[in-house]
């Protein structure tokens, strides 16, 4: 049996359009999907990709969720795993998973860690302590309503406003396909401005939004640059930790 680690927390960004359902308008016939059903389809694809890469059947997964997920959100995540045909071996909070990944790489001893997890849909800030090789999360805070997509939206609004100034006869907002392309372009531009691996020297910084130099500088100003380290791709740190736990369970 093979188990895999999955960072599924960002599927929280998939919000319902009415009564807890996501309306799928990509086909000619409307179909209502619950958020966990959408997550299940993503999990099925990840499972298939893993099986192709590993040349073996994947039966279970260690899945991560944002630290501030409520019970109903956790239940929906568990349901998504079940719908995908996977056995949920362990459910990890994302900051804990990231800390496991860093500790596996660096072997921290008797350390107090700040985990700043700023992803596409949520912001989690956690304090953890490693003592006698045991990891314990001491405090968790954050905001489940702010993430990288909020930044994308602000950039897109600015772009639309600027376009409106130069072309008053064309309503861009009424063109959903163009809006979709514009949002993707804004996201790509944000990431291009933020990506500079050679400048990273951060402690435990997780999530794509932590690539932004302004955030890095603010953390350095607040906590001291000498205390900050950055060794694992922020988009992969949480999944990396989940994979480590999955491997330990499998063995």
Backbone as JSON, one array per atom type, in Angstrom:
{
  "sequence": "XXXXXXXXXXXXXXXXXXXXXXXXXXXXXXXXXXXXXXXXXXXXXXXXXXXXXXXXXXXXXXXXXXXXXXXXXXXXXXXXXXXXXXXXXXXXXXXXXXXXXXXXXXXXXXXXXXXXXXXXXXXXXXXXXXXXXXXXXXXXXXXXXXXXXXXXXXXXXXXXXXXXXXXXXXXXXXXXXXXXXXXXXXXXXXXXXXXXXXXXXXXXXXXXXXXXXXXXXXXXXXXXXXXXXXXXXXXXXXXXXXXXXXXXXXX",
  "N": [[0.84, -1.2, 0.0], [0.43, 2.27, -0.71], [0.72, 5.52, 0.55], [-0.09, 8.97, 0.21], [0.84, 12.45, 0.6], [-1.17, 15.31, 0.83], [-1.82, 18.7, 0.15], [-4.61, 20.19, 0.65], [-5.87, 22.42, 1.44], [-6.3, 24.87, 0.07], [-8.58, 24.56, -1.42], [-10.6, 25.65, -0.08], [-11.03, 28.08, -1.17], [-12.93, 27.75, -3.05], [-15.98, 28.83, -3.38], [-19.5, 28.7, -2.67], [-22.27, 29.34, -4.89], [-24.95, 29.39, -4.42], [-26.92, 28.39, -1.72], [-25.01, 26.59, -0.55], [-23.93, 25.22, -2.7], [-21.94, 24.77, -5.66], [-22.3, 26.28, -8.73], [-22.07, 24.92, -11.85], [-21.24, 26.17, -14.86], [-19.94, 25.55, -17.13], [-20.73, 23.69, -18.94], [-23.38, 22.82, -21.27], [-25.59, 22.07, -19.9], [-26.84, 22.82, -16.75], [-25.25, 22.02, -13.69], [-25.26, 21.2, -10.34], [-22.85, 21.37, -7.84], [-21.47, 20.35, -4.77], [-19.01, 21.94, -2.66], [-17.23, 20.01, -1.55], [-17.49, 17.98, -3.37], [-16.3, 19.02, -5.61], [-13.7, 19.22, -4.61], [-13.21, 16.51, -4.29], [-12.99, 15.64, -6.94], [-10.63, 16.89, -7.65], [-8.89, 15.57, -5.93], [-9.12, 12.97, -6.95], [-7.83, 13.3, -9.39], [-5.25, 13.96, -8.53], [-4.62, 11.59, -7.23], [-4.62, 9.8, -9.4], [-2.49, 10.87, -10.89], [-0.38, 10.45, -9.09], [-0.35, 7.65, -8.93], [0.36, 7.01, -11.53], [2.92, 8.1, -11.65], [4.25, 6.7, -9.61], [3.85, 4.12, -10.3], [2.19, 2.31, -8.99], [-0.59, 1.34, -6.9], [-2.41, 3.81, -5.16], [-3.71, 4.06, -1.98], [-4.39, 5.52, 0.29], [-4.29, 8.71, 2.08], [-2.56, 11.46, 3.58], [-3.91, 14.39, 4.59], [-4.0, 17.95, 4.49], [-5.28, 20.85, 6.24], [-6.31, 24.32, 6.61], [-5.33, 26.0, 9.64], [-7.36, 27.26, 11.04], [-9.73, 26.15, 10.28], [-13.2, 25.38, 10.56], [-15.36, 22.97, 12.23], [-17.33, 22.02, 10.46], [-16.12, 22.52, 8.02], [-13.9, 20.9, 8.16], [-15.2, 18.44, 8.26], [-16.31, 18.42, 5.71], [-14.02, 18.27, 4.18], [-13.06, 15.74, 4.91], [-15.12, 14.26, 3.84], [-14.71, 14.74, 1.12], [-12.32, 13.38, 0.67], [-13.19, 10.78, 1.1], [-15.07, 10.52, -0.99], [-13.35, 10.54, -3.1], [-12.33, 8.06, -3.08], [-10.3, 7.41, -1.34], [-8.49, 6.44, 1.61], [-8.5, 8.21, 4.56], [-5.7, 8.77, 6.22], [-4.55, 10.49, 8.03], [-5.25, 13.71, 9.37], [-3.9, 16.81, 9.02], [-3.04, 20.0, 10.41], [-2.16, 22.81, 8.45], [0.06, 24.61, 9.23], [1.39, 22.98, 11.1], [2.13, 20.84, 9.49], [3.92, 22.12, 7.74], [5.91, 22.83, 9.57], [6.83, 20.3, 10.27], [7.99, 19.54, 7.86], [10.13, 21.39, 7.67], [11.53, 20.79, 10.0], [12.3, 18.2, 9.46], [14.14, 18.65, 7.46], [16.02, 20.41, 8.59], [16.41, 19.58, 11.21], [15.64, 20.85, 13.73], [16.3, 21.69, 17.13], [15.04, 22.01, 20.38], [13.64, 24.48, 19.83], [11.8, 27.5, 19.16], [9.23, 28.21, 17.0], [7.99, 30.34, 14.43], [5.33, 30.12, 12.29], [4.36, 31.3, 9.32], [1.79, 31.31, 7.3], [0.64, 32.06, 4.33], [-1.55, 31.7, 2.0], [-3.46, 31.01, -1.03], [-6.12, 31.26, -0.24], [-6.36, 31.55, 2.55], [-5.02, 32.89, 5.67], [-2.76, 31.86, 8.02], [-1.23, 32.02, 11.17], [1.08, 30.65, 13.27], [2.47, 29.56, 16.39], [4.97, 27.43, 17.37], [6.67, 24.85, 19.22], [9.64, 23.02, 19.47], [10.75, 20.47, 21.35], [12.83, 18.21, 22.9], [12.72, 16.61, 20.62], [10.04, 16.58, 20.05], [7.19, 18.02, 18.53], [5.15, 20.73, 19.23], [2.28, 22.63, 18.85], [1.71, 25.82, 19.98], [0.12, 28.13, 19.81], [-2.43, 29.52, 17.7], [-3.44, 31.64, 15.07], [-5.06, 33.96, 12.78], [-6.72, 34.5, 9.6], [-9.47, 33.4, 7.91], [-10.62, 34.56, 5.77], [-9.0, 35.97, 4.1], [-6.58, 36.08, 1.54], [-4.29, 35.17, -1.13], [-5.91, 35.44, -3.37], [-7.43, 37.65, -2.83], [-5.64, 39.72, -3.23], [-5.2, 39.36, -5.95], [-7.71, 40.09, -6.87], [-7.8, 42.83, -6.22], [-5.76, 43.84, -7.86], [-6.88, 43.22, -10.33], [-9.22, 44.8, -10.29], [-8.11, 47.33, -10.32], [-6.95, 47.25, -12.87], [-9.23, 47.02, -14.5], [-10.51, 49.45, -13.92], [-8.63, 51.27, -14.93], [-8.72, 50.57, -17.61], [-11.32, 51.32, -18.21], [-11.14, 54.08, -18.14], [-9.85, 54.68, -20.48], [-11.45, 53.62, -22.43], [-14.47, 54.24, -22.71], [-16.72, 53.29, -23.95], [-16.87, 50.57, -23.85], [-17.81, 47.91, -21.96], [-16.09, 46.12, -19.85], [-16.67, 44.49, -17.71], [-18.94, 43.07, -18.35], [-18.09, 41.0, -19.87], [-17.47, 37.93, -19.31], [-15.57, 35.95, -20.09], [-13.34, 37.44, -20.85], [-12.83, 38.68, -18.42], [-12.09, 36.48, -16.91], [-9.69, 35.79, -18.2], [-8.27, 38.11, -17.69], [-8.06, 38.05, -14.9], [-6.39, 35.82, -14.59], [-4.11, 36.8, -15.87], [-3.44, 38.93, -14.17], [-2.84, 37.54, -11.83], [-0.63, 36.1, -12.73], [1.12, 38.2, -13.27], [1.46, 39.28, -10.7], [2.8, 37.15, -9.42], [5.11, 37.03, -10.96], [6.35, 39.43, -10.32], [6.93, 38.9, -7.72], [8.59, 36.69, -7.49], [11.69, 35.63, -6.6], [14.04, 33.73, -5.92], [16.71, 33.86, -5.01], [16.86, 35.84, -3.11], [15.71, 35.0, -0.77], [15.57, 34.42, 2.7], [14.3, 33.18, 4.98], [12.44, 32.17, 7.93], [10.11, 30.08, 8.74], [8.15, 30.17, 6.25], [5.24, 30.05, 4.49], [3.16, 29.23, 1.68], [2.03, 30.71, -1.39], [1.73, 33.53, -1.4], [3.7, 34.48, 0.26], [5.88, 34.96, -1.23], [6.05, 37.59, -1.9], [8.06, 40.43, -1.78], [7.56, 42.66, -0.09], [6.11, 41.62, 2.08], [8.01, 39.86, 3.08], [9.96, 41.69, 3.91], [8.59, 43.11, 5.89], [8.23, 41.09, 7.81], [10.9, 40.6, 8.4], [11.61, 43.08, 9.48], [10.01, 43.01, 11.73], [10.72, 40.68, 13.21], [13.44, 40.37, 12.97], [15.98, 39.9, 10.67], [17.98, 38.01, 10.9], [16.82, 35.92, 12.22], [15.19, 34.69, 10.48], [14.54, 32.14, 8.16], [14.56, 30.42, 5.0], [13.95, 27.74, 3.23], [12.49, 25.84, 1.85], [10.39, 25.42, -0.96], [7.7, 27.63, -0.9], [5.18, 26.97, -1.87], [5.14, 24.27, -1.68], [5.78, 23.37, 0.84], [3.86, 22.61, 2.84], [2.61, 20.34, 1.69], [4.88, 18.8, 1.49], [5.48, 18.25, 4.2], [3.2, 16.73, 4.81], [3.64, 14.53, 3.18], [5.88, 13.43, 4.39], [4.81, 12.56, 6.82], [2.97, 10.72, 5.78], [4.73, 8.84, 4.71], [5.93, 7.9, 7.04], [3.76, 6.65, 8.27], [3.19, 4.66, 6.42], [5.46, 3.07, 6.56]],
  "CA": [[0.0, 0.0, 0.0], [1.15, 3.53, -0.77], [-0.03, 6.68, 1.0], [0.5, 10.21, -0.27], [0.51, 13.66, 1.35], [-1.86, 16.28, -0.03], [-2.2, 20.0, 0.69], [-5.91, 20.45, 0.03], [-6.48, 23.57, 2.11], [-6.68, 25.98, -0.8], [-9.9, 24.35, -2.03], [-11.52, 26.51, 0.66], [-11.28, 29.22, -2.04], [-14.07, 27.41, -3.9], [-17.16, 29.22, -2.62], [-20.76, 28.32, -3.31], [-23.03, 30.45, -5.46], [-26.28, 29.41, -3.79], [-27.32, 27.3, -0.81], [-23.98, 25.59, -0.31], [-23.58, 24.49, -3.92], [-21.23, 25.48, -6.71], [-23.01, 26.14, -10.0], [-21.16, 24.67, -12.96], [-21.8, 26.71, -16.1], [-19.01, 25.26, -18.21], [-21.4, 22.8, -19.89], [-24.67, 23.35, -21.73], [-26.59, 21.72, -18.89], [-26.4, 23.22, -15.42], [-25.06, 20.95, -12.73], [-24.91, 21.74, -9.04], [-21.84, 20.58, -7.14], [-21.04, 20.8, -3.46], [-17.56, 22.18, -2.64], [-16.48, 18.78, -1.3], [-17.51, 17.18, -4.6], [-15.25, 19.6, -6.45], [-12.44, 18.78, -4.0], [-13.05, 15.08, -4.57], [-12.51, 15.5, -8.31], [-9.21, 17.28, -7.61], [-8.19, 14.46, -5.28], [-9.06, 11.84, -7.9], [-6.79, 13.61, -10.37], [-3.96, 13.84, -7.83], [-4.43, 10.16, -7.0], [-4.26, 9.21, -10.69], [-1.14, 11.33, -11.23], [0.57, 9.78, -8.2], [-0.27, 6.24, -9.32], [1.11, 6.95, -12.78], [4.32, 8.41, -11.35], [4.81, 5.68, -8.72], [3.58, 2.8, -10.91], [1.56, 1.46, -7.99], [-1.9, 1.84, -6.47], [-2.46, 4.67, -3.97], [-4.92, 3.7, -1.24], [-4.7, 6.45, 1.36], [-3.64, 10.02, 2.01], [-2.49, 12.41, 4.69], [-4.43, 15.62, 4.0], [-3.86, 19.11, 5.36], [-6.31, 21.89, 6.19], [-5.92, 25.52, 7.35], [-5.4, 25.83, 11.1], [-8.59, 27.84, 11.58], [-10.92, 25.5, 9.71], [-14.24, 24.99, 11.51], [-15.69, 21.55, 12.2], [-18.07, 21.7, 9.24], [-15.16, 22.54, 6.92], [-13.1, 19.68, 8.32], [-16.07, 17.33, 7.87], [-16.43, 18.46, 4.25], [-12.73, 17.79, 3.66], [-13.06, 14.29, 5.09], [-16.07, 13.72, 2.87], [-14.07, 14.81, -0.19], [-11.35, 12.27, 0.62], [-13.99, 9.55, 0.97], [-15.65, 10.5, -2.33], [-12.26, 10.29, -4.04], [-11.92, 6.66, -2.97], [-9.07, 7.32, -0.56], [-8.6, 6.3, 3.06], [-7.85, 9.31, 5.24], [-4.81, 8.21, 7.24], [-4.28, 11.5, 9.06], [-5.6, 15.07, 8.98], [-2.91, 17.7, 9.62], [-3.15, 21.43, 10.19], [-1.11, 23.22, 7.52], [1.29, 25.08, 9.88], [2.08, 21.83, 11.69], [2.74, 20.09, 8.39], [5.08, 22.88, 7.28], [6.95, 22.7, 10.6], [7.37, 18.94, 10.13], [8.87, 19.56, 6.68], [11.35, 22.12, 7.99], [12.28, 20.05, 11.02], [12.88, 17.04, 8.77], [15.27, 19.12, 6.67], [17.02, 21.12, 9.4], [16.55, 18.95, 12.52], [15.63, 21.85, 14.81], [16.28, 21.13, 18.48], [14.7, 22.98, 21.41], [13.44, 25.74, 19.11], [10.47, 28.08, 19.07], [9.06, 28.5, 15.58], [6.86, 31.1, 13.91], [4.94, 29.63, 10.97], [3.53, 32.31, 8.65], [1.23, 30.59, 6.16], [-0.21, 32.97, 3.57], [-1.82, 31.03, 0.73], [-4.41, 31.6, -1.95], [-7.43, 31.49, 0.35], [-6.36, 31.79, 3.99], [-3.8, 33.32, 6.36], [-2.58, 31.23, 9.32], [0.02, 32.32, 11.87], [1.15, 29.72, 14.4], [3.68, 29.47, 17.2], [5.22, 26.03, 17.73], [7.91, 24.6, 19.96], [10.23, 21.68, 19.35], [11.49, 20.17, 22.58], [13.11, 16.76, 23.0], [12.31, 16.03, 19.33], [8.58, 16.6, 19.92], [6.66, 19.27, 18.01], [3.88, 21.11, 19.86], [1.76, 23.93, 18.44], [1.32, 26.54, 21.18], [-0.94, 29.11, 19.54], [-2.81, 29.65, 16.28], [-4.27, 32.79, 14.74], [-5.11, 34.18, 11.35], [-7.96, 34.97, 8.99], [-9.89, 32.49, 6.84], [-11.27, 35.33, 4.72], [-8.02, 36.75, 3.34], [-5.55, 35.25, 0.9], [-3.71, 35.69, -2.36], [-6.94, 35.79, -4.34], [-7.87, 39.01, -2.54], [-4.68, 40.57, -3.9], [-5.5, 39.24, -7.38], [-8.92, 40.87, -7.13], [-7.46, 44.25, -6.17], [-5.01, 44.15, -9.08], [-7.82, 43.16, -11.44], [-10.1, 45.97, -10.21], [-7.31, 48.47, -10.78], [-6.79, 47.11, -14.32], [-10.53, 47.33, -15.11], [-10.73, 50.9, -13.78], [-7.74, 51.95, -15.87], [-9.24, 50.31, -18.95], [-12.55, 52.11, -18.37], [-10.76, 55.47, -18.39], [-9.4, 54.83, -21.87], [-12.45, 53.08, -23.35], [-15.74, 54.4, -22.01], [-17.8, 52.65, -24.71], [-16.74, 49.1, -23.79], [-17.96, 47.47, -20.57], [-15.31, 44.89, -19.68], [-17.29, 43.68, -16.66], [-19.97, 42.23, -18.96], [-17.43, 39.98, -20.69], [-16.91, 36.99, -18.33], [-14.38, 35.26, -20.59], [-12.23, 38.39, -20.76], [-12.54, 38.86, -16.99], [-11.35, 35.28, -16.49], [-8.34, 35.91, -18.73], [-7.64, 39.22, -16.99], [-7.7, 37.59, -13.56], [-5.22, 34.94, -14.74], [-2.97, 37.66, -16.19], [-3.09, 39.67, -12.96], [-2.2, 36.58, -10.94], [0.69, 35.81, -13.3], [1.94, 39.39, -13.06], [1.79, 39.36, -9.27], [3.8, 36.14, -9.12], [6.36, 37.39, -11.64], [6.96, 40.5, -9.54], [7.25, 38.41, -6.38], [9.45, 35.51, -7.5], [13.13, 35.87, -6.62], [14.53, 32.75, -4.96], [18.03, 34.17, -4.47], [16.77, 36.82, -2.03], [15.01, 34.44, 0.39], [16.3, 34.02, 3.9], [13.13, 33.24, 5.86], [12.36, 31.04, 8.87], [9.12, 29.17, 8.18], [7.24, 31.0, 5.48], [4.51, 29.06, 3.7], [2.1, 29.76, 0.83], [2.51, 31.49, -2.51], [1.75, 34.96, -1.13], [4.9, 34.85, 1.0], [6.93, 35.33, -2.18], [6.05, 39.04, -2.08], [9.15, 41.04, -1.02], [7.05, 43.55, 0.95], [5.78, 40.79, 3.25], [9.28, 39.37, 3.62], [10.62, 42.8, 4.6], [7.84, 43.4, 7.1], [8.57, 40.05, 8.77], [12.29, 40.83, 8.81], [11.59, 44.25, 10.36], [9.32, 42.67, 12.97], [11.35, 39.61, 13.98], [14.89, 40.34, 12.79], [16.3, 39.09, 9.51], [18.86, 36.9, 11.27], [16.0, 34.83, 12.75], [14.33, 34.18, 9.41], [15.15, 31.22, 7.2], [13.62, 30.02, 3.95], [14.67, 26.67, 2.54], [11.59, 24.97, 1.09], [9.44, 26.11, -1.82], [6.52, 27.93, -0.08], [4.0, 26.29, -2.42], [5.27, 22.83, -1.49], [6.18, 23.04, 2.21], [2.79, 21.9, 3.54], [2.5, 19.01, 1.08], [6.12, 18.09, 1.85], [5.29, 17.72, 5.54], [2.19, 15.67, 4.76], [4.27, 13.36, 2.57], [6.77, 12.85, 5.4], [3.93, 11.83, 7.74], [2.44, 9.57, 5.04], [5.8, 7.85, 4.61], [6.11, 7.3, 8.36], [2.62, 5.76, 8.49], [3.33, 3.52, 5.51], [6.51, 2.21, 7.1]],
  "C": [[0.87, 1.25, 0.0], [0.22, 4.65, -0.32], [0.68, 7.93, 0.51], [0.07, 11.37, 0.63], [-0.08, 14.7, 0.42], [-2.18, 17.55, 0.75], [-3.49, 20.42, -0.01], [-6.56, 21.73, 0.55], [-6.97, 24.66, 1.19], [-8.01, 25.76, -1.49], [-10.97, 25.11, -1.25], [-11.87, 27.75, -0.18], [-12.48, 28.98, -2.94], [-15.35, 27.7, -3.12], [-18.43, 28.89, -3.39], [-21.49, 29.54, -3.84], [-24.44, 30.52, -4.87], [-26.44, 28.17, -2.91], [-26.28, 26.2, -0.66], [-23.56, 24.8, -1.51], [-22.79, 25.39, -4.87], [-21.95, 25.23, -8.03], [-22.0, 26.02, -11.14], [-21.81, 25.13, -14.26], [-20.9, 26.43, -17.3], [-19.63, 24.35, -19.27], [-22.75, 23.4, -20.28], [-25.78, 23.07, -20.72], [-26.05, 22.06, -17.51], [-26.28, 22.01, -14.5], [-24.6, 21.57, -11.42], [-23.94, 20.8, -8.32], [-21.56, 21.19, -5.77], [-19.53, 21.03, -3.5], [-16.74, 20.91, -2.42], [-16.46, 17.86, -2.52], [-16.47, 17.7, -5.59], [-13.88, 19.16, -5.93], [-12.16, 17.32, -4.3], [-12.51, 14.85, -5.98], [-11.03, 15.87, -8.4], [-8.38, 16.15, -7.01], [-8.06, 13.25, -6.2], [-7.96, 12.05, -8.92], [-5.41, 13.47, -9.75], [-3.61, 12.37, -7.6], [-3.96, 9.48, -8.29], [-2.84, 9.6, -11.1], [-0.09, 10.62, -10.4], [0.75, 8.32, -8.59], [0.53, 6.07, -10.61], [2.6, 7.15, -12.53], [4.99, 7.28, -10.56], [4.67, 4.27, -9.28], [3.03, 1.82, -9.88], [0.26, 2.11, -7.54], [-1.78, 2.67, -5.19], [-3.78, 4.41, -3.25], [-5.33, 4.71, -0.17], [-3.93, 7.74, 1.23], [-3.6, 10.69, 3.37], [-2.86, 13.76, 4.09], [-4.3, 16.76, 5.0], [-5.01, 20.09, 5.17], [-5.78, 23.13, 6.92], [-6.16, 25.36, 8.84], [-6.72, 26.31, 11.68], [-9.86, 27.28, 10.94], [-11.91, 25.14, 10.83], [-14.59, 23.51, 11.31], [-16.42, 21.17, 10.92], [-17.14, 21.68, 8.02], [-14.26, 21.3, 6.96], [-13.91, 18.46, 7.88], [-16.21, 17.26, 6.35], [-15.16, 17.95, 3.59], [-12.65, 16.27, 3.77], [-13.99, 13.62, 4.08], [-15.46, 13.7, 1.46], [-13.08, 13.67, -0.38], [-12.08, 10.95, 0.4], [-14.56, 9.42, -0.45], [-14.6, 10.19, -3.4], [-11.77, 8.86, -3.99], [-10.62, 6.46, -2.23], [-9.39, 7.11, 0.92], [-7.84, 7.46, 3.7], [-7.01, 8.76, 6.39], [-4.57, 9.2, 8.38], [-4.69, 12.86, 8.51], [-4.69, 16.04, 9.76], [-3.29, 19.16, 9.41], [-1.94, 21.89, 9.38], [0.16, 23.74, 8.21], [2.09, 23.94, 10.51], [2.79, 21.03, 10.62], [3.98, 20.79, 7.86], [6.23, 22.77, 8.28], [7.61, 21.33, 10.54], [8.35, 18.89, 8.97], [10.19, 20.24, 6.99], [12.19, 21.38, 9.01], [12.95, 18.83, 10.42], [14.14, 17.44, 8.02], [16.39, 19.66, 7.55], [17.3, 20.47, 10.75], [16.67, 20.0, 13.63], [15.6, 21.15, 16.16], [16.02, 22.24, 19.48], [14.53, 24.38, 20.82], [11.98, 26.19, 19.22], [10.31, 28.62, 17.65], [7.84, 29.39, 15.33], [6.56, 30.57, 12.51], [3.94, 30.61, 10.38], [3.05, 31.71, 7.34], [0.21, 31.48, 5.44], [-0.43, 32.39, 2.18], [-2.86, 31.75, -0.11], [-5.73, 31.98, -1.3], [-7.43, 31.87, 1.82], [-5.01, 32.29, 4.48], [-3.78, 32.67, 7.74], [-1.24, 31.66, 9.9], [0.05, 31.46, 13.13], [2.5, 29.82, 15.1], [3.83, 28.01, 17.63], [6.54, 25.91, 18.47], [8.36, 23.17, 19.73], [11.11, 21.46, 20.57], [11.62, 18.66, 22.71], [12.54, 16.01, 21.79], [10.8, 15.95, 19.15], [8.11, 17.98, 19.48], [5.3, 19.55, 18.65], [3.49, 22.51, 19.4], [1.19, 24.63, 19.67], [0.15, 27.5, 20.96], [-1.17, 29.23, 18.04], [-3.69, 30.88, 16.12], [-4.33, 32.95, 13.24], [-6.47, 34.65, 10.88], [-8.31, 34.05, 7.82], [-10.5, 33.23, 5.66], [-10.29, 36.19, 3.91], [-6.96, 35.82, 2.78], [-5.09, 35.89, -0.38], [-4.75, 36.12, -3.37], [-7.5, 37.19, -4.1], [-6.95, 40.02, -3.22], [-4.93, 40.55, -5.41], [-6.69, 40.12, -7.75], [-8.65, 42.36, -7.15], [-6.72, 44.68, -7.43], [-5.94, 44.18, -10.28], [-8.74, 44.38, -11.46], [-9.38, 47.21, -10.71], [-7.19, 48.44, -12.3], [-8.08, 47.48, -15.05], [-10.81, 48.83, -15.07], [-9.89, 51.69, -14.76], [-8.23, 51.77, -17.3], [-10.47, 51.17, -19.23], [-12.24, 53.57, -18.68], [-10.42, 55.7, -19.86], [-10.43, 54.36, -22.89], [-13.82, 53.09, -22.69], [-16.9, 53.68, -22.69], [-17.8, 51.13, -24.62], [-16.77, 48.67, -22.33], [-17.29, 46.11, -20.39], [-15.97, 43.94, -18.69], [-18.32, 42.71, -17.23], [-19.4, 41.14, -19.86], [-16.74, 38.97, -19.78], [-15.65, 36.27, -18.8], [-13.15, 36.16, -20.52], [-11.83, 38.63, -19.31], [-11.73, 37.69, -16.47], [-9.9, 35.35, -16.95], [-7.57, 37.02, -18.02], [-7.2, 38.8, -15.6], [-6.45, 36.71, -13.61], [-3.97, 35.76, -15.03], [-2.5, 38.45, -14.98], [-2.36, 38.78, -11.97], [-0.78, 36.29, -11.42], [1.64, 36.99, -13.09], [2.37, 39.55, -11.62], [2.9, 38.39, -8.91], [5.14, 36.47, -9.76], [7.09, 38.48, -10.87], [7.49, 40.0, -8.2], [8.34, 37.35, -6.37], [10.92, 35.88, -7.63], [13.77, 34.98, -5.57], [15.82, 33.17, -4.28], [17.97, 35.12, -3.28], [16.15, 36.26, -0.76], [15.95, 34.03, 1.51], [15.31, 34.06, 5.06], [13.06, 32.01, 6.76], [11.38, 29.98, 8.37], [8.04, 30.03, 7.54], [6.57, 30.11, 4.45], [3.42, 29.75, 2.88], [2.64, 30.72, -0.21], [2.61, 32.98, -2.25], [3.01, 35.4, -0.41], [6.08, 35.11, 0.07], [7.07, 36.85, -2.3], [7.11, 39.69, -1.2], [8.68, 41.94, 0.11], [6.74, 42.78, 2.23], [7.05, 40.26, 3.9], [9.97, 40.46, 4.44], [9.92, 43.13, 5.91], [8.13, 42.36, 8.19], [9.99, 40.23, 9.29], [12.37, 42.01, 9.77], [11.02, 43.89, 11.73], [10.13, 41.71, 13.83], [12.87, 39.57, 13.87], [15.27, 39.39, 11.66], [17.14, 37.87, 9.86], [18.07, 35.7, 11.82], [15.18, 34.13, 11.66], [15.1, 33.31, 8.43], [14.1, 30.77, 6.19], [14.31, 29.0, 3.07], [13.8, 25.8, 1.64], [10.63, 25.83, 0.27], [8.14, 26.36, -1.05], [5.24, 27.26, -0.58], [3.99, 24.8, -2.09], [5.51, 22.41, -0.04], [5.13, 22.22, 2.95], [2.64, 20.48, 3.01], [3.71, 18.15, 1.4], [5.98, 17.46, 3.23], [4.28, 16.59, 5.59], [2.77, 14.39, 4.18], [5.2, 12.65, 3.55], [5.95, 12.02, 6.39], [3.37, 10.59, 7.05], [3.48, 8.46, 4.94], [6.01, 7.14, 5.94], [4.99, 6.31, 8.67], [2.76, 4.49, 7.67], [4.35, 2.53, 6.04], [6.03, 1.55, 8.37]]
}
